[in-house]
Structure formats: C-alpha cells, structure tokens
Amino acid sequence: MKRITSLFIIFLTIISSCSKDEGSIGPSPIIPDHSWAPLNRTTSSIYLAAEDSIIIDTNSVELDFYRNTAYTCGFSGNYTFLVVEPINNPGAEAPLWVYLHGGGAGYFDENREYKIGVRPTDGAPRNPNQHNTEKTLERLRDDQLIYNTQTNTGQIENSTLTRRIMEGYRILIVSMSDHDLHSGMGTPYLNNPHGGEVNGLQANMAAIDYTVANYPTTHVFAHGTSAGSIGAFTLAYAYNLEGVKLNGIIMDSHLASYRTETLIGSLVGESGFVFPADFDIIEAGKKVGWIADRDRFPGIEYVINNGYDIPSLDIYGNLDPGCGGGLARIDEAHSVGLDNCDWVHEGFRQAVVSQPNSIHKVRVTTGFGHVPTNYASPANDFVDEFINEILATNPSNPFN
C-alpha cells in the first residue's frame, strides 16, 4: 500500500471546553450563523504564473498554474492553484473535480510559538512551513497530483483522482496556505508575528469562480481528504447559501462533527494520536473561525437533519489513527459497542439513515486507514457508485 498522507483529526467544533464531561456529545440546538454569506472574495488578482505538462500512462496532460495575489499565506507568498486539463484534450468542455488536500492544522499561541501536531505514523513533528507558505507549481504537481496518482514505484495508482483523470475530468487542485482546514473567511491570523488573515475558503472559492469562468465546465464535485474533508464541506455549504449547488462532495476521513470534541478530549496526548498534550484545540479553533465555532455552527449532523441537500459522501477507514482507530476505545464508543472511528461517524450515519432514500451516504473501508481514496482501496468504488447515482439523475450544471 502506498504511504499514507499526513494525518489530521479535526478539532472544528470545539467550544469553551475540551472536557468530555462538559462537552455534550448530542446535537446542539444552535442555529447556524449565516451572517457572513455571501462570502467576500475576488478573482481580480489571479494570473497565470506558469504552464507545464506531464505524462500519465502514456497520455499527455497539460497543467496551468495560477497565483492569486489578493490572498497571502500565513508565513510568506500567495495562494495558488493548479488546473489539470482533460487528458489529451485541453480546453474541452468537461466536468470539474475540485481536490482539497490535507495537511493538519496549527496555530500561534500567545507567546507566538507555533503549535502543531505530529505524524501518527512515526511521531515526527510536522513542519510549520509546509502549509503556511506558497504552494509552488512543483509542490502542487508533485506532492498532490503525481503523489496521488502514482505508486512509489512509478506505476499508475488506482485512486479516485486517477479515475477522474482517465474519465476526462478537469481537475482543480487548490492550496491550504494558512493551515486553516481550507475554511478561513478573512478573519485575523491570531498571534501571527507576520500578521495577516486566514483566507482558505475565500481563496478556494475564488479559484473555482475563476476556473468555471475561464474553462468550459459542466458538473462540479469537491473531494477533500483529511483536513480537506472539512474544506470540501465548508466550500459546498458556502456556495449553497449563494444558490449554487455543487453536484456532490466527498469527505474522506473527517467530518465537521461535534463528536470530534469528545474524541480529542479523551485521546489528546495519547501515544499514536495526532495531538500532543500541549496542543490547545480551543485556540486552534479560534484561528479557523466559523466552522470551528460551535456557537455559530452546530455540526454537520444538524444541517443534514435540517434539509441540507448537497449530496455528501462520508468515507473513512476503521483503522485510521486520526479518528482513534487502533487505539483504546473512548468511553462513549465503548458504551455503545463501537470502535472509535465508527463512533465519530455514527452521528452522520444516524442522520442519513433517518432519511428514506437519502442523497447522503456513509461508507467504511474496513481494514484500511487514513484517506483511502488516495490509494487503491474499496473507497474508490464507493466514490464511483456515489457520483454515478448523482449523474443518473441528470443534474443541472451548478455554474450555468
């Protein structure tokens, strides 16, 4: 199996306490705050910075690399994105597959020291610069496109991205450059000695706006892995408030769920878990903003139960260390006879099951770990089934 990408367990619904005694594991009655919608953003500072091409399985693929100087990264540089043209057919009308990569999260504490998690695979510290600086063409091309479509031996990886490329999709790979779960809305980057804002959601929506305006586009799907799972949901939610309905989203390995609070409160500092004992999830949530503020957003279960109608696929591996897979079961999971990962995703599952013929789906890849859509696994078949069911209904093109 291909090496697993960096893991991250989302802290996004943290409120005033991370104690599992104080933090309810039931849905919040709070109504989501939509005062920020429509989200302010701009495409006026986007320009083509470079062009490139690669060969995938003897097929030519052209790459267009863009920079948006309206949005600066946490440490240095600007937000960028990569448009991967349809295979052997650049410029063709095609469906758009938006890919939001993972990479964890971090924050500056009051002493301006950057706090960040560790890699569960080897316990090594993450690099604070990795997702706070400009993503170059090489990084988006090599670390995201090639990494997720080729094996370590250079063979074609049977991943979700590979399948979409081979089907003639146009791929849009966006950047996470404020370490903000792709969800920043222009709020201050707290305690950052460089100053600035967190702009992840603004930059991503601007990248999509620009792409659909300049490349002939039909259907649009968003696919997030790890931290990108949260970004995919935030993205679709924000567009929905503007009357633009993406055709579907894939959330691989994480959910914007209140259950995460309880899991983190129970496992933080444990060996094999992504957060060390000195990682303050409350402070991290303050940086991210709306999606991590339970007083403003009560969790994905709430919106699914209250009519949210963007088809959403939740995929996870039951052995994912990011949701406590392979670790001792927390009390809440043990009390209902579930493993940690199953318990974290159970609230979403219950919301889906309660809806006859629900447009939302939950799929577990048993025996697999983190981000199973990025390598050969049953998760890719689940994605195929999900999008084929959607396309069979002849949905509208979101941006027409």
Secondary structure, DSSP 8 states (H G I E B T S, - for coil): -----------TT--S---TTTS--S--------TT-S-----TTEEEEEEEEEEETTEEEEEEEEEEEEEE-SSBSEEEEEEE--TT-TT--EEEEEEE-----EEE-TTS-EEE-B-TTT--B--TTTTTB---HHIIIIIIIITTTB-TTS-B---HHHHHHHTT-EEEEE---SSSTT---SEE-TT-TT--EE-HHHHHHHHHHHHHHHS-EEEEEEEEETHHHHHHHHHHHHHHHTT---SEEEEES----THHHHHHHHHTT-TTSSS-TT--HHHHHHHH-GGG-TTT---HHHHHHTT--S-EEEEEETT-GGGTTTS---HHHHHTT--HHHHHHHHHHHHHHTSTT-S-EEEEETT--S-GGGSSSTHHHHHHHHHHHHHTT----TT-
